[in-house]
Amino acid sequence: MTAFHSQEELRDDKGERMTKSELIAQVAGEAQVKKADAEKAVNALLKVMSETLKSQGRLALAGFGTFVVAERKAREGRNPQTGEPLKIPASKVVKFKPGKQLKDLVK
């Protein structure tokens, strides 16, 4: 699994990415609720997901996929402009593994 994607990979069929406000509008339409209520729900979901990943390091959503916090080791990189070596510190990253239903839907 690679963390880097080209801009084309991140865009939908219209050549654009879905924004948070577009997601909220779509959730409101799908759930037949006001946009303000959908926004509260989306914000609450994102907050709970973030807090769960921070405290537990793992969040599994059956049929959708699993989010996992992984340690990235310190490594040596290069400044792309000068070629000069530099140290990249260790960090934590969130990885996502899609579930079977999501994989099948995206095919």
Number of C-alpha atoms within 10 A of each C-alpha: 6 5 8 7 8 7 10 11 10 11 12 10 7 6 10 11 14 10 9 12 12 11 14 21 17 14 19 19 13 10 11 10 12 13 17 12 14 21 18 12 15 18 14 12 12 12 12 12 15 14 12 14 16 13 8 11 14 17 16 15 10 12 12 14 16 15 19 17 16 13 11 12 11 11 10 10 12 12 10 8 6 7 9 9 11 11 11 13 10 11 10 10 11 14 15 15 14 17 15 12 12 14 13 9 7 6 5
